[in-house]
């Protein structure tokens, strides 16, 4: 693997350690905190604004992985996400979470490599045992842009996949550390075709 990983699963009856995103490379794996100013979200991902025990109660299962901005980062992150979904007994979400992780990490690696001094990419997986919140940080302040590629384009469909496979997604800047976090919420109904 190309990075470091930290996994915690706090019991529901205890309020584990707080989480703060944008705080990276400390080895603590502090998760990014969503604010209400997401460009793609109409509603907040509840419970993620607080940085203390409330967030630990909302997302008792947490995982952190720091990856180098290298070609192998996305496949490594995808495999890591698959194993975490198995460990958390959330296998019905595996396919959606894997694809969302791969797309967001691929975009973050491209953004990080475009910087004058490439920085690592950070991945957080948070779960409440029925939903998984995927957060990916990179050092580029440029927000993600959902574009309409032409039918023959080989690129530009990643965020469309993220939109299709998640309940909602968005991004927010991290002024304390620079860069941004792009997030997606995957639930049991994410990416399911509508019933006829």
HELIX and SHEET records of a PDB file:
HELIX    1   1 UNK A   53  UNK A   58  1                                   6    
HELIX    2   2 UNK A   73  UNK A   87  1                                  15    
HELIX    3   3 UNK A   91  UNK A   93  5                                   3    
HELIX    4   4 UNK A   94  UNK A  113  1                                  20    
HELIX    5   5 UNK A  158  UNK A  165  1                                   8    
SHEET    1   A 6 UNK A   3  UNK A   9  0                                        
SHEET    2   A 6 UNK A  61  UNK A  67 -1                                        
SHEET    3   A 6 UNK A 121  UNK A 127 -1                                        
SHEET    4   A 6 UNK A 131  UNK A 138 -1                                        
SHEET    5   A 6 UNK A 180  UNK A 187 -1                                        
SHEET    6   A 6 UNK A 168  UNK A 173 -1                                        
END                                                                             
